[in-house]
Amino acid sequence: MLRGSAWMTVGSIFSRILGAIYIIPWYGWFGADKLQANALYTKGYTVYSMFLMIAISGIPSAVAKQVSHYNAQNEYAVGRRLFKKSLLLMVIIGITCMSVMWIGAPWISQGDANLVPVYRSLSIALIIIPVMSLTRGFFQGYQDMFPSAMSQLLEQIVRIIYMLVATFFIMRILKEGYVTGVVHSTFAAFIGSLGGLLILILYYFRKKDYMDQLVLQSSNQLKVSDGRIIKEVLYESVPFIIIGVSTTVYNLIDQFTFQSVMQHFSELSVRRINDWFALFAGNANKLIMITISLASAMAITVIPLLSEAYTKKDKGQISIQINDALELFLIVMLPCSLGMAAVAKPLYVIFYTYDYTGIFVLSFASYIALPIGLFMVLSSLLQGVYQNKIAIKYFAIGLVVKVIIQVPLVAFLQGFGPLLATGIGMMVSNLLMLRFFYSHFEMDYHRIVRRFDGLLFFSILMFMVALGVVHLSSFFLNQYSRIQSLFVLILAATAGGYVYIYLCLKTRIADKILGPRVETLRRFLRIK
């Protein structure tokens, strides 16, 4: 789990960091229209994410799960056939979703003509990405996370290069309007997907001889028809679709309710409301997704591992892996979320320039990343042990809670309201899922609570140290300067990070979660 999570984390975290760093020049090139451009970009991607999840149809995760299931029975030939049959299915689904999004763009734009070309430029990527995602799922079924990580990273690099070059040319040389710049920025999703697919194809042919040998050594005891293979994949994919679109559904609720609620309960102009939307749904969301991507990496890794243990009916291993996954989540996500909240001021200035409200929105959003990340891990754990209906049921309950409290929270808290509603809805789902694991899978609740108490205490101390550095530096350095803010960020992150790592190593809690290999780090830091 650690090895797989490490590869997925490398790919995910670097792609998220790149996806945040490009904002620095991109944001500036739009000048006075930067918040409007970011709001348009965010609205386009929110709807696109929904179509993307439908196009992918949860099939890549289902294929990873089923390939791992058959491989555990030494039926590699069935897993290979499942992959090939699913490829054609993904091509058909991708083309269909692309056509629907292209044709339906005027109807889903809420009367905003600027959104139509944005939706259409994004729809073209739906032809390529489903095939790319399916191939990633196939490798994950072999517990091989490297190609997925590298594909994810290359996809992001190619996308950002095209995006920045096109935006600079349009906004700074041609002096076109911000809508044209955003359209080409979103079309970059298609260009990036071509790069991501290319590296997967190369890796597939590199590993083909090895996988062919596994197929030749298969037991060949299972007789599974093509129809049954497709039926299994589609059946297993439905929960992945629903859980996969969970955060997107939450974001869509924000997108389609925030403006109308704000117009009803406030006297703000549409432009100012769009600025608010860009602050929490665009600016803050891009940065907290860096930490949430850590939880996504763990979630992707744990599904095939749990599926294999479930297939072998190894209840002890299932219990161990559930506990391990939760502890791994805690030791990583607690300091990341609290740490981002502590350094919100210099971090926001570096990426977006100084904005008093934006800084507080980012700080608040950093806390909300915890329940979102935990939901990703817990729902994946449920799917890994074939409790799909339970995962969907608890997601639906949390979503209903979000819908109920959305309007009053937006009315009273404005841009903070949607974030709080999301956090509460996700936390309701999380508590229900934790209760289910405790009741049905012998989860070591007391051990998890002990780990949580210790790691939370260490994270709070880290938070205080990092926040103290940020506040003290404001007396000596210019808080509006990007360069000086970068210095403050590095100083605060180093001081806070060292405190957290020192405490985890000194108390040996890191050894209990990550294993004896952390002894190397302890010797390097000269901690006894």
Secondary structure by P-SEA (a helix, b strand, c coil): caaaaaaaaaaaaaaaaaaaaacaaaaaaaccaaaaaaaaaaaaaaaaaaaaaaaacaaaaaaaaaaaaaaaacaaaaaaaaaaaaaaaaaaaaaaaaaaaaaaccccccccccaaaaaaaaaaacccaaaaaaaaaaaaaaccaaaaaaaaaaaaaaaaaaaaaaaaaacccccccaaaaaaaaaaaaaaaaaaaaaaaaaaaaaaaaaaaaaaaaccccccccaaaaaaaaaaaaaaaaaaaaaaaaaaaaaaacaaaaaaacccccaaaaaaaaaacccaaaaaaaaaaaaaaaaaaaaaaaaaaaaaacaaaaaaaaaaaaaaaaaacaaaaaaaaaaaaaaaaaacccccaaaaaaaaaaaaaaaaaaaaaaaaaaaaaacaaaaaaaaaaaaaaaaaaaaaaaaaacccaaaaaaaaaaaaaaaaaaaaaaaaccccaaaaaaaaaaaaaaaaaaaaaaaaaaaaaaccccccccaaaaaaaaaaaaaaaaaaaaaaaaaaccccccccccaaaaaaaaccc
